[in-house]
Amino acid sequence: MSKTIETGQPISKQSGGQRNSQPWFMIFCVLAFVACIVLITTPIARLGHVGYTGLTEDIATPRNFSPPAMPFLTGWGRWLPMHFSHSDNVAIYMTGNIEILLLLALAFVLYTVAAYFIGKRATVEQMRSLRRWMWIGAIVAGVIFVLTPGMASKDLFVYADYGNLVGAHGANPYFSTPRQVAYNDLITHIDGWSDTPSAYGPVWVYLAGLLSLIFGDHPLPYFYIYRCLGLACHILNVLLIGRILRLTGRSERTITLGMFLYALNPLMLFEGPLGAHNDVFMSTLLLYGFFLCFRANQLGFTRFKHYWPAIVFLTLAVLVKFTSIPAIIFFLLVLAAKTLGTPHTPLREMPWLAALKNVVIAGGLFVVIALAAYLPFWIGHGLGEIVHSFGTPPSSSGAQNSLMRVAMNWLYVHPNTSIPVVTFAAHAMANRGFWSKVDVLAMGIAVLAGIWYTWRSPSMRTLIVGSLGMMTIILIVTPWFYSWYVVWLVALAPVALSFSLGRLTRALVAFCLVFSASAVFTYMNLAFFRIVGYQLAMRYTLMMAPPIIAALIVYFSARARHNQALVTAELPTSSDPENASIATR
C-alpha cells in the first residue's frame, strides 16, 4: 500500500480546525450506503411473493415459507417500479432482480469511495470518528438484513434441516438424508438439499444439531437465529481484523482501513446477516486462529505451548468447511521453516529432527481433533463407506457458476458441432474428473510455491499471503462456486495490510476485493442474456474478468513504479560535486 496508508501520515498539512472537524464525506457515504441497504429490502421482499415464473430463480424465498412482513423497512422502496412492461410474474421477477443488482452496485461504489477517503484523504485525528461511523453503518445495515422479509439464498434452511436430522432424530447426516429420515417434518420440505447427505464438516453439524434441540422443526426461529449468528460473526471478524493489525503495530489509518474493507463490504453483509452462510462462521475461526498465530510468533512460534491454540482453531475452521485446509498447510510449512532457522542457518546445522518433531506434533494434533469430531458419525461404517460419503453431496460431483458448468450448458445446446477440437475441449471441461485433476495440479503447484517462499521467508506474512493465495486458486479452478465463497478471501485480504505489500500481494488483495463485487453477478438471472447456449459463459466472464484485469493492472503499475524508483535512485545527486558536474553537462 502507499506510504500514506502505512505510516498513517496525512497527505497535506491541515489547520487545527480542519483536523478536528467531523469526517462529513465519510458520514455522507455511510448514510447513503445504509439507504441503499434499506431500498434493497423492497425488491427482495417482492421476489418472495412473485409466484411461479419458470425461471431459474437465483433470489427467492421457499414457496411454503412466509417470513413476517416488515413494512417499516420495505415501505421506503415502494416507489421502486415492480415492472417495466408486462405485469406478469416474469416481468416482476426480472425487474426486482436488476434493482437488487443496481443497488448493490451503488453500495459498492460508495464503499470504494469511502475506502479511498480513509486511505488517502482523511487525517489521522479523524480515524476514531471514522471507525465510529463504520460501526454504525455495519451494525445498522446488518440489522436491516437480519429483519429483511425475503431471502437471497435458502442455505440457512439446509443447515436447519441437517441439524434437525441430528438433534431431533439422532440420525447420521453423512450416511442418510433428511427426506429419508424426517419426510414429514416441515423443515424438510423447505430444504432444497433434503435428498442429499451433508456436505459440511462435523463442527457445523454439531452446532446445527444443538440449535435443533432448542428450536425443533419450526422454520421461523431458524430464519432469524442463523442470520443473527451471521451478524455476530461479521462483527467479530471486524474486531479480529482490527486486533491483528494493532498487534502488528500498524498505523491508525491502516487499522481503520483494514476493518472498513471487511465491515462495509456489501457482499459480506449480503451473505452474512442476510444469507447467513456458514462461510462467515468459518472465517471467524480462521481469523482467530491467525490472531493466535501472530501472538505465538511474538512469544516463540516453535514452542508447542505457544502454537497449540492456533492449530486448534485453524482445525475447527477446517471442520466447518474443508476449503480452509490451506491455512493448515502453510501453518505446518512456516512451523517447519522457523524451527530449521531458514534461510540464515547453514544447511548442515539445521535441526532437522526438531523440525520433524514439531510438524508431527502439530499435524498429529490436527488429525486427532478431526478424528474425534468425525468418529461418532463413522462408528459402524466401513472405510469404503466413509470415503464414498465425501463424494455424495452435489458439490463433490456437480458444477455451478464455473467453466465446467459453462461447458455442460454449451454441450446441451450444441450436442453436435463440425469442429472436433471444440467438441473435444467442451467434453473435457464438462467432465468432473478433469477438474479434479486440475484441482490437484493447482494445489500441488501452490504447495511447491509455498515451500519455496516459506524457505526464503518463514514469517507470518508468508502464512497469511500463502493461505490467501491458495484459497484464491481454489475458487478460480473449482467446478462448484457461489458468491458467498468470496467471504474467505475478503476476511483474509485486510490482514495482509499487517505487512508492507509487494507487487504480487497488492495484486492478490486487489483481486479479492474486486472479486467481492463481480461475484454478485452470480445472482443475475440468465434470462437477461439472450444468446442461447452462451448465457452462462457471459455471466461467468462478467464474474471472473474484472478481478483478473484489476490484479494485472495493479501488478504491472506497481512494477512500473518500482522500476521508476530504481531509475530515480541511480540518478546523480547534487550533493556529489563530481556527479553534479556530470549532470549539468
C-alpha positions in Angstrom: 0.0 0.0 0.0 1.1 3.6 -0.2 3.2 5.3 2.4 0.2 7.4 3.4 -1.6 4.2 4.5 1.4 2.5 6.0 2.6 5.4 8.1 -0.7 7.0 8.9 0.5 10.5 7.9 -1.9 12.9 6.2 -1.2 13.8 2.7 -1.1 17.6 3.3 -0.8 19.7 6.4 -4.2 20.7 7.8 -5.1 23.5 10.1 -6.2 22.7 13.6 -9.8 23.3 12.9 -9.8 21.1 9.8 -8.0 18.3 11.7 -10.7 18.2 14.4 -13.7 18.5 12.1 -16.1 15.7 11.6 -15.4 13.5 8.5 -18.5 14.7 6.7 -17.7 13.0 3.5 -17.5 9.6 5.3 -20.7 10.3 7.1 -22.5 11.0 3.8 -21.1 7.8 2.3 -22.2 5.7 5.3 -25.7 7.2 5.3 -26.1 6.7 1.5 -24.8 3.1 1.9 -27.4 2.4 4.6 -30.1 4.0 2.3 -29.1 1.5 -0.4 -29.4 -1.4 2.0 -32.9 -0.2 3.1 -34.0 0.1 -0.5 -32.8 -3.4 -1.4 -35.2 -4.9 1.1 -38.2 -3.9 -1.0 -37.3 -5.9 -4.2 -36.1 -8.8 -2.1 -39.4 -8.9 -0.3 -41.3 -8.7 -3.6 -39.4 -11.6 -5.1 -40.5 -13.7 -2.1 -44.1 -13.4 -3.2 -43.9 -13.4 -7.0 -45.2 -16.9 -7.5 -44.2 -19.3 -10.3 -42.1 -17.8 -13.1 -40.5 -20.7 -14.9 -37.1 -19.0 -14.5 -34.0 -20.3 -12.6 -34.6 -18.1 -9.5 -31.3 -17.0 -8.0 -33.1 -14.8 -5.4 -36.2 -16.4 -3.9 -37.9 -17.4 -0.7 -39.2 -21.0 -0.3 -42.8 -21.2 -1.6 -44.1 -22.8 1.6 -42.5 -20.2 4.0 -43.6 -16.7 4.6 -41.5 -14.5 6.9 -43.2 -11.7 8.8 -43.6 -8.5 6.7 -41.5 -5.6 7.8 -43.3 -2.5 6.3 -41.2 -0.1 8.3 -38.3 -1.4 6.1 -39.8 -2.4 2.8 -42.0 0.7 2.7 -39.1 3.0 1.9 -38.7 1.4 -1.5 -42.3 1.3 -2.6 -41.5 3.9 -5.3 -39.3 1.4 -7.0 -41.1 0.0 -10.1 -42.5 -3.5 -9.9 -42.1 -4.0 -13.6 -41.3 -2.0 -16.7 -43.5 -3.7 -19.3 -46.0 -6.5 -18.6 -47.2 -7.1 -15.1 -46.7 -10.9 -15.1 -44.6 -12.8 -12.7 -41.6 -13.0 -15.0 -41.5 -9.2 -15.5 -41.8 -8.6 -11.8 -39.0 -11.0 -11.0 -36.7 -9.6 -13.7 -37.3 -6.1 -12.6 -36.7 -6.9 -8.9 -33.5 -8.9 -9.9 -32.0 -5.9 -11.7 -33.0 -3.5 -9.0 -31.1 -5.5 -6.4 -28.0 -5.7 -8.5 -28.1 -2.0 -9.3 -28.5 -1.1 -5.6 -25.7 -3.4 -4.7 -23.5 -1.8 -7.4 -24.2 1.6 -6.0 -23.3 0.3 -2.5 -20.0 -0.9 -3.9 -19.3 2.5 -5.4 -19.9 4.2 -2.1 -17.8 1.5 -0.3 -14.9 2.1 -2.8 -15.1 5.9 -2.5 -15.2 5.7 1.3 -12.2 3.4 1.4 -10.3 5.8 -0.8 -11.2 8.6 1.6 -9.9 6.6 4.6 -6.7 5.6 2.8 -5.8 8.9 1.1 -7.7 11.9 2.3 -8.8 11.6 6.0 -6.5 12.9 8.7 -5.1 10.8 11.5 -7.2 12.7 14.0 -10.3 11.6 12.2 -9.6 7.9 12.5 -11.5 7.4 15.7 -14.6 9.1 14.3 -14.3 7.2 11.1 -14.3 3.9 12.9 -17.4 5.0 14.9 -19.3 5.7 11.7 -18.0 2.5 10.2 -19.5 0.6 13.2 -22.8 2.5 12.9 -23.1 1.7 9.2 -22.1 -2.0 9.6 -24.4 -2.7 12.6 -27.4 -0.8 11.1 -27.0 -2.5 7.7 -26.6 -5.8 9.4 -29.7 -5.5 11.5 -31.7 -4.4 8.4 -30.6 -7.5 6.6 -31.5 -9.7 9.6 -35.0 -8.4 9.5 -35.5 -8.4 5.7 -38.6 -10.4 4.9 -37.0 -12.3 2.0 -34.0 -14.4 1.1 -31.2 -14.3 -1.4 -30.2 -17.9 -0.5 -32.1 -20.7 1.2 -28.9 -22.3 2.7 -29.9 -21.5 6.3 -32.8 -24.0 5.9 -30.3 -26.5 4.7 -28.4 -26.0 7.9 -31.5 -26.3 9.9 -32.6 -29.5 8.2 -29.3 -31.3 8.8 -29.4 -30.0 12.4 -32.9 -31.4 12.8 -31.7 -34.7 11.3 -29.1 -34.9 14.1 -30.7 -33.2 17.0 -34.4 -34.3 16.7 -34.0 -37.7 15.0 -30.5 -38.8 16.1 -29.7 -39.8 12.5 -26.3 -39.6 10.7 -26.2 -36.7 8.3 -23.3 -38.2 6.3 -25.0 -41.6 5.6 -28.7 -40.6 5.4 -30.8 -37.8 4.1 -33.5 -35.6 5.7 -36.0 -36.9 3.3 -35.3 -40.5 4.2 -35.4 -39.9 8.0 -37.7 -36.9 8.5 -40.0 -36.8 5.5 -43.0 -35.4 7.4 -41.0 -32.6 9.0 -41.9 -29.1 7.7 -38.2 -28.0 7.6 -37.5 -31.0 5.2 -40.0 -29.6 2.6 -38.4 -26.2 2.8 -34.8 -27.5 2.4 -33.7 -27.8 -1.3 -31.0 -30.3 -0.4 -33.2 -32.7 1.5 -32.3 -35.6 -0.8 -28.5 -35.5 -0.2 -26.2 -36.1 2.8 -24.5 -33.2 4.5 -21.6 -31.5 2.7 -20.5 -29.7 5.9 -17.9 -30.6 8.5 -18.8 -32.0 11.9 -18.2 -28.8 13.8 -21.0 -27.1 11.9 -23.2 -30.2 12.2 -22.8 -30.2 16.0 -23.8 -26.5 16.1 -26.8 -27.1 13.9 -27.8 -30.1 15.9 -27.6 -28.1 19.1 -29.9 -25.4 17.7 -32.3 -28.1 16.6 -32.6 -29.3 20.2 -33.7 -25.8 21.1 -36.0 -24.8 18.2 -37.3 -28.1 16.9 -39.0 -28.2 13.5 -40.2 -24.6 13.3 -38.6 -22.7 10.4 -39.2 -19.2 11.6 -36.8 -19.2 14.6 -34.0 -20.5 12.2 -34.8 -17.7 9.8 -33.6 -15.2 12.5 -31.2 -17.3 14.6 -28.8 -18.1 11.7 -29.0 -14.5 10.5 -28.2 -13.3 14.0 -25.3 -15.7 14.1 -24.1 -14.3 10.7 -24.3 -10.7 12.0 -22.5 -11.7 15.3 -19.7 -13.4 13.3 -19.5 -10.4 10.9 -18.9 -8.1 13.9 -16.4 -10.5 15.5 -14.5 -10.7 12.2 -14.2 -6.9 12.1 -12.9 -6.8 15.7 -10.4 -9.6 14.9 -9.0 -7.8 11.8 -8.5 -4.7 14.0 -6.8 -6.7 16.7 -4.4 -8.4 14.3 -3.5 -5.1 12.6 -3.0 -3.4 16.0 -0.9 -6.4 17.3 1.4 -6.0 14.4 2.0 -2.3 15.1 0.2 -0.8 12.1 -0.9 2.8 12.0 -4.3 4.0 13.0 -5.0 4.7 9.3 -4.2 1.1 8.3 -6.2 -0.3 11.2 -9.2 1.7 10.2 -8.9 0.9 6.5 -8.5 -2.9 7.2 -11.5 -3.0 9.4 -13.6 -1.0 7.0 -12.7 -3.1 4.0 -14.5 -6.0 5.7 -17.1 -4.3 7.8 -18.9 -2.4 5.0 -18.2 -4.7 2.1 -21.7 -5.1 0.5 -21.1 -8.8 -0.3 -20.1 -9.6 3.2 -23.3 -8.1 4.6 -25.4 -9.6 1.8 -24.0 -13.1 2.5 -23.6 -12.8 6.3 -26.5 -11.2 8.1 -28.8 -11.8 5.1 -27.6 -15.1 3.6 -26.5 -16.5 7.0 -23.8 -18.7 5.3 -21.5 -20.7 7.5 -18.6 -19.3 5.5 -18.7 -16.3 7.8 -18.5 -18.6 10.9 -15.6 -20.4 9.3 -13.9 -17.1 8.7 -14.3 -16.2 12.3 -12.4 -19.3 13.4 -9.7 -18.7 10.7 -9.2 -15.1 11.8 -9.0 -16.1 15.5 -6.6 -18.8 14.6 -4.4 -16.4 12.7 -4.6 -13.9 15.6 -3.3 -16.7 17.9 -0.5 -17.3 15.3 0.6 -13.7 15.5 0.6 -13.8 19.3 2.5 -17.1 19.3 5.1 -15.5 16.9 5.8 -12.8 19.5 6.2 -15.4 22.3 8.1 -18.1 20.3 6.3 -19.7 17.4 8.1 -23.0 17.5 7.2 -23.9 21.1 4.2 -26.2 21.5 2.7 -24.3 24.4 2.5 -21.2 22.3 1.3 -22.5 18.9 -1.2 -25.2 20.0 -4.2 -22.9 20.5 -3.7 -21.6 16.9 -3.7 -25.1 15.4 -6.8 -26.0 17.3 -8.8 -23.0 16.0 -7.5 -23.5 12.4 -8.5 -27.1 12.7 -12.0 -26.1 13.8 -12.3 -23.9 10.7 -11.4 -26.9 8.5 -14.1 -28.9 10.3 -16.7 -26.4 9.2 -15.6 -26.4 5.6 -12.6 -28.2 4.1 -11.7 -25.3 1.9 -9.8 -23.7 4.8 -7.2 -26.5 4.6 -4.6 -24.1 3.1 -4.3 -22.5 6.5 -3.1 -25.8 8.0 -0.7 -26.5 5.1 1.0 -23.1 5.4 1.0 -23.3 9.2 3.0 -26.5 9.1 5.3 -25.1 6.4 6.1 -22.0 8.5 6.5 -24.0 11.7 9.0 -26.3 10.0 10.9 -23.5 8.4 11.1 -21.5 11.6 12.3 -24.5 13.5 15.0 -25.0 10.9 16.0 -21.4 11.0 15.8 -20.8 7.3 17.2 -19.0 5.4 20.1 -17.9 7.6 21.1 -21.2 9.3 23.6 -23.3 7.2 22.0 -26.4 5.8 24.2 -28.8 7.8 23.5 -27.0 11.0 19.7 -27.1 10.7 17.8 -29.0 13.4 16.0 -31.4 11.1 14.9 -33.7 13.9 13.4 -30.8 15.9 11.6 -29.6 12.8 10.2 -33.0 12.1 9.1 -33.4 15.7 7.2 -30.1 15.6 5.5 -30.9 12.3 4.5 -34.3 13.5 3.1 -33.0 16.8 1.2 -30.1 15.1 -0.1 -32.4 12.3 -0.9 -35.1 14.8 -3.0 -32.6 16.9 -4.9 -31.7 13.7 -5.6 -35.3 12.9 -6.6 -36.2 16.4 -9.1 -33.3 16.6 -10.5 -34.2 13.2 -10.9 -37.9 14.0 -12.5 -37.1 17.4 -15.1 -34.9 15.6 -15.9 -37.4 12.9 -15.7 -40.6 15.0 -19.3 -40.5 16.3 -20.5 -40.4 12.7 -18.1 -43.1 11.4 -18.7 -45.8 14.0 -20.3 -48.8 12.4 -19.3 -47.9 8.8 -16.5 -49.4 6.7 -13.6 -47.5 5.2 -15.2 -47.7 1.7 -18.5 -46.2 3.0 -16.6 -43.4 4.7 -14.6 -42.5 1.6 -17.8 -42.7 -0.5 -19.6 -40.3 1.9 -17.3 -37.4 0.9 -18.3 -37.7 -2.7 -22.1 -38.0 -2.3 -23.0 -34.2 -1.9 -23.8 -32.4 -5.2 -20.8 -30.1 -4.6 -18.5 -33.1 -4.9 -19.8 -34.2 -8.3 -21.8 -31.4 -9.9 -21.0 -27.9 -11.2 -22.2 -24.4 -10.6 -21.0 -21.0 -11.8 -17.8 -22.4 -13.3 -16.2 -23.3 -16.6 -17.4 -26.9 -16.1 -21.0 -25.6 -15.9 -20.4 -23.4 -19.0 -19.1 -26.4 -20.9 -22.1 -28.6 -19.8 -24.5 -25.9 -20.9 -22.8 -25.4 -24.2 -22.9 -29.2 -25.0 -26.6 -29.3 -24.0 -27.4 -26.6 -26.6 -24.9 -27.8 -29.2 -24.7 -31.6 -28.9 -23.1 -31.8 -32.3 -20.6 -29.5 -33.9 -18.5 -29.6 -37.0 -15.3 -28.5 -35.1 -13.8 -31.6 -33.5 -11.3 -29.6 -31.3 -14.2 -27.5 -29.8 -16.2 -30.7 -29.1 -13.2 -32.4 -27.5 -12.4 -29.4 -25.3 -16.1 -29.0 -24.3 -16.4 -32.7 -23.3 -13.1 -32.5 -21.4 -14.2 -29.4 -19.4 -17.6 -30.8 -18.8 -16.1 -33.8 -17.0 -15.7 -33.6 -13.2 -12.7 -36.0 -13.3 -10.9 -33.4 -15.5 -11.4 -30.7 -13.0 -10.4 -33.0 -10.1 -7.1 -33.4 -11.8 -6.9 -29.6 -12.4 -7.6 -29.1 -8.7 -4.9 -31.5 -7.6 -2.4 -29.9 -10.0 -3.2 -26.4 -8.9 -3.0 -27.3 -5.3 0.3 -29.1 -5.9 1.9 -26.1 -7.7 0.6 -23.8 -4.9 2.2 -26.1 -2.2 5.5 -26.2 -4.1 5.5 -22.4 -4.5 4.6 -22.2 -0.8 7.5 -24.4 0.2 9.9 -22.2 -1.8 8.5 -18.9 -0.3 8.4 -20.3 3.2 12.1 -21.4 2.9 13.1 -17.9 1.9 10.9 -16.2 4.4 9.3 -18.2 7.3 7.1 -15.4 8.5 3.5 -14.5 9.4 3.4 -12.7 6.1 4.0 -16.0 4.3 1.4 -17.7 6.4 -1.3 -15.2 5.6 -0.5 -14.4 2.0 0.2 -18.1 1.2 -3.2 -19.2 2.7 -5.0 -16.3 0.9 -3.3 -17.2 -2.4 -4.1 -20.9 -2.2 -7.8 -20.2 -1.3 -7.9 -17.8 -4.3 -6.6 -20.6 -6.6 -9.2 -23.0 -5.2 -12.0 -20.6 -6.1 -10.6 -20.0 -9.6 -10.5 -23.6 -10.6 -13.3 -25.1 -8.5 -16.2 -26.6 -10.5 -18.7 -25.6 -7.7 -18.8 -21.9 -6.9 -21.2 -19.5 -5.2 -20.7 -15.8 -4.4 -20.5 -16.4 -0.6 -17.3 -18.4 -1.0 -15.6 -15.0 -1.6 -16.2 -14.3 2.2 -13.0 -16.4 2.8 -10.9 -14.0 0.7 -12.3 -10.7 1.9 -11.8 -11.9 5.5 -8.1 -12.5 4.9 -7.3 -9.7 2.5 -7.3 -6.9 5.1 -5.0 -9.0 7.3 -2.4 -8.7 4.5 -2.2 -5.0 5.5 -0.2 -6.1 8.5 2.9 -6.2 6.3 4.5 -4.0 3.6 2.9 -5.2 0.4 4.9 -6.3 -2.6 3.6 -6.3 -6.1 2.2 -9.8 -6.0 0.5 -9.3 -2.7 -1.1 -6.0 -3.9 -2.4 -7.7 -7.0 -3.8 -10.5 -4.8 -5.6 -8.1 -2.5 -7.0 -6.2 -5.5 -8.2 -9.5 -7.0 -10.0 -10.4 -3.8 -11.7 -7.0 -3.3 -12.8 -6.7 -6.9 -14.0 -10.3 -6.9 -16.3 -9.5 -4.0 -18.1 -7.0 -6.3 -18.1 -9.1 -9.5 -19.2 -12.3 -7.7 -22.6 -10.6 -7.3 -23.2 -11.4 -11.0 -24.0 -15.0 -9.9 -27.3 -13.5 -8.8 -28.1 -12.1 -12.2 -30.8 -14.1 -13.9 -29.7 -15.8 -17.1 -32.8 -14.6 -18.9 -31.0 -11.2 -19.2 -28.6 -12.9 -21.7 -30.5 -13.5 -24.9 -27.9 -15.6 -26.8 -29.0 -19.2 -26.3 -26.2 -21.5 -25.2 -23.9 -18.7 -24.1 -25.7 -17.2 -21.1 -23.6 -19.0 -18.5 -20.4 -18.1 -20.4 -21.4 -14.4 -20.5 -22.2 -14.3 -16.8 -19.0 -16.2 -15.9 -17.0 -13.7 -17.9 -18.6 -10.8 -16.1 -17.8 -12.5 -12.8 -14.1 -13.5 -13.5 -12.8 -10.9 -15.9 -12.9 -7.8 -13.6 -10.8 -9.2 -10.8 -8.2 -10.7 -13.2 -7.9 -7.4 -15.0 -7.7 -5.4 -11.8 -5.0 -7.8 -10.5 -2.9 -7.4 -13.7 -3.3 -3.6 -13.6 -2.2 -3.3 -10.0 0.7 -5.7 -10.5 2.2 -4.0 -13.6 1.5 -0.5 -12.4 3.3 -1.3 -9.2 6.1 -2.9 -11.2 6.4 0.2 -13.3 6.6 2.5 -10.2 9.2 0.2 -8.7 11.3 0.4 -11.9 10.9 4.2 -12.0 12.1 4.4 -8.4 15.2 2.3 -9.2 16.0 4.7 -12.1 15.5 7.7 -9.9 17.7 6.2 -7.2 20.5 5.7 -9.7 20.4 9.3 -10.9 23.3 11.6 -9.7 22.5 13.9 -6.8 23.6 17.4 -6.4 25.4 16.6 -3.1 28.2 14.9 -5.1 30.3 17.6 -6.9 31.5 15.2 -9.5 28.0 13.9 -10.2 26.7 17.4 -10.2 29.1 18.5 -12.9 28.2 15.5 -15.0 24.5 16.1 -14.5 24.9 19.8 -15.7 26.5 18.7 -18.9 
